């Protein structure tokens, strides 16, 4: 039962709740699609069919990522609200700002095209994330571990959330089955957890009951494909997402057995993405 554990620190982070606009709210921990995007960035996946040569073998990193079961936990020290400028690049916004389409001067200064308006955004301070990645083939996890430790293939600076939400690794290690156990240990843990509706158990334990977990229910995005990718090859194009149902749990775990990381003494909830449904455009 090999599991790759990532412990990550972020000075600041914003994991946007997609249906908030006037004030941009943040989840307390990133959704699955954000972590999947982070892995794709670290592995240099600008094309889902990309291959990497390893000992004269061709390996597709995205196929490994698609096979993962992922658990996400995290906490933060404080939440602040910042004011930012939100830009609108429509012709109407430009005319509203400068008076005519061919003008870019206002109050004697040249400005950006389009218009802009102030917007509030919630930002988390001093974030700690604990991410577990399960795969039943240890060599594939080791391949992924090497790409994360030495991200020479990366597309951008490693971040989770916004492009400016850089990360610092506090630990990356593959944990074997002796470091995990299934038990009931009621308590309030100092982390937020995503508890997915379909929790994968590497030890074939089927005693978990989703109804025993507290938390608000969300439809969380998971894996995505880029619309019409073969016609434009733009990895930042419009995405179509799958999603799963999960509860945002604030650390109260009672009335059920869970998979526990014995070293950190926290529960682990591995999401089974084979249960993903539907498509969202984003």
C-alpha positions as CSV (number, residue, x, y, z in Angstrom):
1,X,0.0,0.0,0.0
2,X,2.4,2.7,-1.1
3,X,1.3,6.3,-0.5
4,X,3.2,9.4,-1.4
5,X,2.8,12.1,1.3
6,X,3.4,15.8,0.5
7,X,3.6,18.3,3.3
8,X,3.5,21.8,1.8
9,X,3.8,25.4,3.2
10,X,2.4,28.5,1.5
11,X,2.9,32.0,2.8
12,X,-0.4,33.0,1.2
13,X,-3.0,31.2,-0.9
14,X,-6.4,31.7,-2.5
15,X,-8.4,28.7,-3.6
16,X,-11.3,30.4,-5.3
17,X,-14.9,29.2,-4.8
18,X,-16.0,29.5,-8.4
19,X,-19.5,30.8,-7.9
20,X,-18.3,34.0,-6.0
21,X,-17.7,37.2,-7.9
22,X,-18.3,40.6,-6.1
23,X,-16.2,39.3,-3.3
24,X,-14.0,36.3,-4.2
25,X,-14.2,33.7,-1.4
26,X,-11.7,31.0,-0.9
27,X,-12.0,27.4,0.2
28,X,-9.9,26.7,3.3
29,X,-8.1,23.9,1.4
30,X,-7.7,23.4,-2.3
31,X,-10.2,21.3,-4.3
32,X,-9.0,18.2,-6.2
33,X,-8.7,19.9,-9.5
34,X,-6.3,22.5,-8.1
35,X,-4.0,19.7,-6.8
36,X,-4.3,17.8,-10.1
37,X,-3.3,21.0,-11.9
38,X,-0.3,21.4,-9.5
39,X,0.8,17.9,-10.3
40,X,0.5,18.5,-14.1
41,X,2.5,21.7,-13.7
42,X,5.3,20.0,-11.8
43,X,5.4,17.1,-14.3
44,X,5.4,19.5,-17.3
45,X,2.2,18.2,-18.7
46,X,1.2,20.7,-21.4
47,X,-0.3,17.9,-23.4
48,X,-2.1,15.0,-21.8
49,X,-0.4,12.6,-24.2
50,X,3.1,13.8,-23.4
51,X,5.7,11.1,-22.9
52,X,8.9,11.2,-20.9
53,X,11.9,8.8,-21.5
54,X,12.8,6.8,-18.4
55,X,15.4,4.0,-18.9
56,X,14.5,3.7,-22.6
57,X,10.8,3.4,-21.7
58,X,8.1,5.9,-22.7
59,X,6.0,7.0,-19.7
60,X,2.9,9.3,-19.8
61,X,2.8,11.2,-16.5
62,X,-0.8,12.2,-17.0
63,X,-1.9,8.5,-17.1
64,X,-0.3,8.0,-13.7
65,X,-2.0,11.1,-12.3
66,X,-5.3,9.8,-13.6
67,X,-4.9,6.6,-11.7
68,X,-4.2,8.3,-8.3
69,X,-6.4,8.4,-5.3
70,X,-6.0,11.7,-3.5
71,X,-6.5,12.9,0.0
72,X,-6.3,16.6,1.0
73,X,-6.0,18.1,4.4
74,X,-4.9,21.5,5.5
75,X,-5.0,24.5,7.9
76,X,-4.1,28.1,8.0
77,X,-3.2,30.7,10.5
78,X,-5.5,33.6,9.5
79,X,-7.7,34.8,6.7
80,X,-7.5,38.4,5.4
81,X,-9.5,40.3,2.8
82,X,-7.5,42.3,0.2
83,X,-8.7,44.8,-2.4
84,X,-7.6,44.2,-6.0
85,X,-8.4,45.7,-9.4
86,X,-10.5,43.5,-11.6
87,X,-10.0,44.2,-15.3
88,X,-12.6,44.0,-18.0
89,X,-11.3,44.0,-21.5
90,X,-14.6,44.5,-23.3
91,X,-14.9,47.4,-25.8
92,X,-17.8,48.8,-23.7
93,X,-15.7,48.9,-20.6
94,X,-12.9,50.6,-22.5
95,X,-15.3,53.3,-23.8
96,X,-16.8,53.7,-20.4
97,X,-13.3,54.4,-19.0
98,X,-11.7,56.5,-21.7
99,X,-14.7,57.9,-23.7
100,X,-13.7,56.4,-27.1
101,X,-12.3,53.2,-28.4
102,X,-9.0,54.7,-29.7
103,X,-8.1,56.6,-26.5
104,X,-6.0,55.3,-23.7
105,X,-5.4,58.5,-21.7
106,X,-7.2,59.5,-18.6
107,X,-6.2,62.4,-16.3
108,X,-3.1,62.9,-18.5
109,X,-1.8,59.3,-18.0
110,X,-1.8,56.3,-20.4
111,X,-3.7,53.4,-18.9
112,X,-4.4,49.7,-19.6
113,X,-7.0,48.8,-22.2
114,X,-10.5,48.1,-21.1
115,X,-11.9,49.0,-17.7
116,X,-11.3,48.1,-14.1
117,X,-13.2,48.0,-10.9
118,X,-12.2,47.3,-7.3
119,X,-12.9,43.8,-5.9
120,X,-12.4,42.1,-2.6
121,X,-10.6,38.8,-2.4
122,X,-10.1,36.5,0.6
123,X,-6.5,35.3,1.2
124,X,-5.2,32.6,3.6
125,X,-2.0,33.3,5.6
126,X,0.6,30.7,6.6
127,X,-1.0,27.6,5.0
128,X,0.0,24.0,5.7
129,X,-1.3,21.3,3.3
130,X,-1.0,17.6,3.7
131,X,-1.6,15.7,0.5
132,X,-1.7,11.9,0.1
133,X,-1.3,10.3,-3.3
134,X,-2.1,6.6,-3.5
135,X,-1.1,4.3,-6.4
136,X,-1.0,0.5,-6.3
137,X,2.3,0.4,-8.2
138,X,5.2,1.8,-6.2
139,X,7.5,2.4,-9.2
140,X,4.9,4.8,-10.6
141,X,4.7,6.7,-7.3
142,X,8.5,6.8,-7.2
143,X,8.5,8.3,-10.8
144,X,6.1,10.9,-9.6
145,X,8.1,11.6,-6.5
146,X,11.2,12.3,-8.5
147,X,9.4,14.7,-10.8
148,X,8.0,16.6,-7.8
149,X,11.4,16.7,-6.0
150,X,13.3,17.8,-9.1
151,X,10.6,19.6,-11.2
152,X,12.9,20.3,-14.2
153,X,10.0,19.6,-16.5
154,X,7.7,22.1,-14.8
155,X,5.6,24.5,-16.9
156,X,5.6,27.4,-14.3
157,X,6.9,28.2,-10.8
158,X,5.3,25.6,-8.5
159,X,2.1,27.0,-7.0
160,X,-1.2,25.9,-5.6
161,X,-4.1,28.3,-6.2
162,X,-3.1,31.6,-7.9
163,X,0.1,31.9,-9.9
164,X,1.6,34.0,-7.1
165,X,0.7,31.4,-4.4
166,X,4.2,29.7,-4.4
167,X,4.8,26.6,-2.4
168,X,7.6,25.3,-0.2
169,X,8.0,21.6,0.4
170,X,8.3,20.6,4.1
171,X,8.4,17.0,3.2
172,X,8.0,14.5,0.4
173,X,8.2,10.8,1.1
174,X,6.6,7.5,0.2
175,X,5.0,5.9,3.2
176,X,4.6,2.1,3.4
177,X,1.6,0.3,4.8
178,X,3.2,-0.1,8.2
179,X,2.6,3.7,8.7
180,X,-1.1,3.4,8.3
181,X,-3.9,1.7,10.2
182,X,-7.7,1.6,10.1
183,X,-9.3,2.5,13.4
184,X,-11.9,4.5,15.1
185,X,-10.5,7.5,17.0
186,X,-13.1,10.1,17.7
187,X,-11.7,13.6,18.0
188,X,-11.4,17.1,16.7
189,X,-8.3,17.4,14.5
190,X,-6.7,20.7,13.7
191,X,-7.2,20.4,10.0
192,X,-9.9,20.8,7.4
193,X,-10.5,17.7,5.3
194,X,-12.3,16.9,2.1
195,X,-14.4,13.7,2.8
196,X,-15.5,12.4,-0.6
197,X,-18.7,10.5,-1.1
198,X,-16.8,7.6,-2.5
199,X,-13.8,7.0,-0.2
200,X,-11.2,4.5,-1.5
201,X,-9.8,2.1,1.0
202,X,-6.5,0.4,0.0
203,X,-7.1,-2.3,2.6
204,X,-10.5,-3.2,1.3
205,X,-12.3,-1.8,4.3
206,X,-15.9,-1.0,3.6
207,X,-17.1,0.3,7.0
208,X,-16.9,4.0,6.1
209,X,-20.3,5.7,6.1
210,X,-20.3,9.1,4.4
211,X,-23.4,10.1,6.4
212,X,-21.3,9.9,9.6
213,X,-19.1,12.9,8.5
214,X,-20.1,16.5,9.2
215,X,-19.6,19.2,6.7
216,X,-21.2,21.2,3.8
217,X,-21.6,19.2,0.6
218,X,-19.8,20.5,-2.6
219,X,-19.6,19.3,-6.1
220,X,-15.8,19.5,-6.6
221,X,-14.1,19.6,-9.9
222,X,-11.5,16.9,-10.5
223,X,-10.0,16.0,-13.9
224,X,-10.5,18.1,-17.0
225,X,-10.0,18.1,-20.7
226,X,-9.3,21.2,-22.9
227,X,-12.1,21.9,-25.3
228,X,-11.1,21.4,-29.0
229,X,-7.4,21.0,-27.9
230,X,-6.4,19.2,-31.1
231,X,-7.3,22.3,-33.1
232,X,-5.3,24.9,-31.1
233,X,-2.9,23.0,-28.7
234,X,-3.4,25.7,-26.1
235,X,-3.1,24.2,-22.6
236,X,-4.6,27.3,-21.0
237,X,-7.8,27.0,-23.1
238,X,-11.4,26.4,-21.9
239,X,-11.6,23.3,-19.7
240,X,-14.4,20.8,-19.3
241,X,-14.3,19.3,-15.8
242,X,-15.6,16.2,-14.2
243,X,-16.6,16.4,-10.5
244,X,-17.4,14.4,-7.4
245,X,-19.4,15.1,-4.3
246,X,-17.4,15.8,-1.1
247,X,-18.0,17.3,2.3
248,X,-15.8,20.0,3.7
249,X,-15.1,18.7,7.2
250,X,-13.7,21.1,9.8
251,X,-11.9,18.4,11.8
252,X,-14.6,16.7,13.8
253,X,-14.3,13.0,13.1
254,X,-16.6,10.7,15.1
255,X,-18.7,7.5,14.8
256,X,-16.6,5.8,12.1
257,X,-13.4,4.0,11.4
258,X,-10.9,5.8,9.2
259,X,-7.5,5.2,7.6
260,X,-5.0,6.9,9.8
261,X,-1.4,8.2,9.3
262,X,0.1,6.9,12.5
263,X,3.1,9.3,12.4
264,X,1.0,12.5,12.1
265,X,-2.1,11.0,13.8
266,X,-4.6,12.3,11.3
267,X,-7.2,10.5,9.2
268,X,-6.7,10.1,5.5
269,X,-9.7,10.2,3.0
270,X,-8.6,9.0,-0.4
271,X,-11.0,10.1,-3.2
272,X,-12.0,7.5,-5.7
273,X,-12.2,9.5,-9.0
274,X,-13.6,6.5,-10.9
275,X,-16.9,7.8,-9.4
276,X,-16.5,11.3,-11.1
277,X,-19.6,12.5,-12.9
278,X,-20.7,15.1,-15.3
279,X,-18.9,18.0,-17.0
280,X,-18.4,21.6,-16.0
281,X,-17.1,24.2,-18.4
282,X,-14.4,26.5,-16.9
